[in-house]
Amino acid sequence: MKIHEFTGKKLLREYGINIPQSQLIIDKIPEKRLIPSVAKSQVLVGGRMKAGGVLFIKKEDEYTNTINELQNKEIKGELPYGILVEELINIKKEYYISILIDREDRDIKWVFSYDGGIEIESSENIIKGTYNEVFLKAPRKIKEIMPNLYNLFIEKDLTLLEINPIVETQDDEIYALDCVMHVDDNAIYRQKWSQRFLEKTDYNFHYVELEGDIGVIGCGAGIVMATMDTVSNYGLKPANFLDIGGGADKETTLKALNLLKDKGIKNIVMNIFGGITQCDIIAQSIVEFEKKNEDMKLFIRLTGTNEEKGNEILSENNLKNYEDMDTMIKALKGYLRELEI
């Protein structure tokens, strides 16, 4: 789950990282004002500055208009949770630093750059590696805060912590001027501070919308992620992460399928390993959905508890159950290729 900048900043301060003096404006504009300052739209999208979500306030008479402008401005389709107004920091040097889960190496990796700011992707001074590898090459002031950042990353169950820029001031102090923070969805139950930002939904499964066009449904985070990886390996793009969880019933499965349909997705991969989940219940849901949505294309792999019953239900309704995930995704790839001919 993505965390708003103002919440991330609060956590950084709790872990000993300097942040600018600030005020969060949700609705009413306060009488006490920070001027000069920078006003930042609290949205959960990237490229906020380029999209006009960060504005500078130099004079008193600019304050109200600037806040009103940001409060009513959509940034990449998202209205802000609030506006964070921060004091301007006297910058001597900008850096970039992040900590993330590297899925390929199955390890926590650090990324550091002697450059910071909106063009960081083009920097030639990026260092990526383990804590020790980055620690050896980072400047002394950054080394001093790396243990704090690592503790924050671990103790708050983060999957990403990015500060861009993290700056050194004219007084040789280190300040975090921005913060991108993602919490592991599977750990939110124990990170009580993050739960107030959970999106209110009427479904009881984990769903994350992505930018692709292939719907992915599974019963467990691991199998969903493995399916997404395989979809990507075949050159396709997952439209979502959707975990219906163990023991999913007919209603939950139908809600998951209908959610993807409502999102405009036409091709869905269902990879179900039945432990406490019963394959015949899932199969009944699929059949019921398919009869009402014949324009949708479903690629199904059911295995595990009550697999034979599930197979029979699918077969009786002319639906194929693929033996393994790779064969299923390969068939999807072939189907899409035929559509292009």
Order of alpha helices (4+ residues) and beta strands (2+ residues): beta-alpha-beta-beta-beta-alpha-beta-beta-beta-beta-alpha-alpha-beta-beta-beta-beta-beta-alpha-beta-alpha-beta-alpha-beta-alpha-alpha
